[in-house]
């Protein structure tokens, strides 16, 4: 399969979509992974979606979780200060 090929924009209800040849989907292993789109100055970059979060996404997910971290205030009594003195 060539590295560049034409893609048509199609109508899907009120949305628009693109058709990607099945050979490309198989070659890139996109069957279940899905895609991530990034708008760039020179066009649209589509990449295979991974389940791994970036550092920024991880920090954002942690901030939205609103977890209670007050137990960490008592971490100084867990013996770590003894290790630092050695």
N, C-alpha and C positions, 0 to 999 in steps of 0.2 A: 504494500500500500504506500503511495507517495506520502511525503511529509506534509504537503499542502494539497488540499482538495476543496472544491466548492461546497458550501452548505446553504441550503435554502431556509428562509424563515417561513414558518407555517403558522396558520391560525389555529388556536386551541381554545374555543370559546372566546372569552374576553382577553385571553392571553396570547402571546406569541411564543413559538418554540422553534427549535432547530432539530433536524434529523441528522444523527451521527451514524455512519455506516456500521453495520454489525461487526465487520472485520476490525475496525478501529476499536470498538468497545471490547472485543475479545483480546486484541493485542495489548491493550492497556489494562485489562482486568477490571473494567468498570461495571461489570454485571450487577453487583450489589453495592459497591462502594459509593456510587454517586459522584457528583462533581462539585467543585467550588469555583465560583466565578470571581474574577478580579478585574475591575475597570482600570485600564491603563491609558496613557496618552496616545499610544499607537493602536489601541484596540481592546479586545476582551480576551483575557487569558483564562482558559478552562484547565483545571488540574484535578486529578483524582482526589477525592475526599478521603481523609484518613480519620480514624477514630481518636488519634492522639491529639490532645489539645496543645496549643502553643502556650508559652509562658503567660502571655497577655490574656488569653482565653481562660487559663487556669486561675489567674488572679481575679479576673472578672467573675468567674463562677463562684470562687470563694467569697467574694464580696457580696454577691447576691444571696448566698446561703445563710447569711446572718447567724453564724454559729456563735455559741457562747464560749469565749476563750478565757474566762475569768479563772479557771483552774490553773492556768499557766502562771498565775501570780504566786502560787505555792511551789513552783518548780525549784526555787532556790533551796528548799529544804530536802531535796531528793538525793543529796550526797555529792552533787557535782562540784560544789565548792571545795570539798575535800580533795578531789582529783586535781583541781587547779593549783592547790597549794603544793603538790608534789613536784 
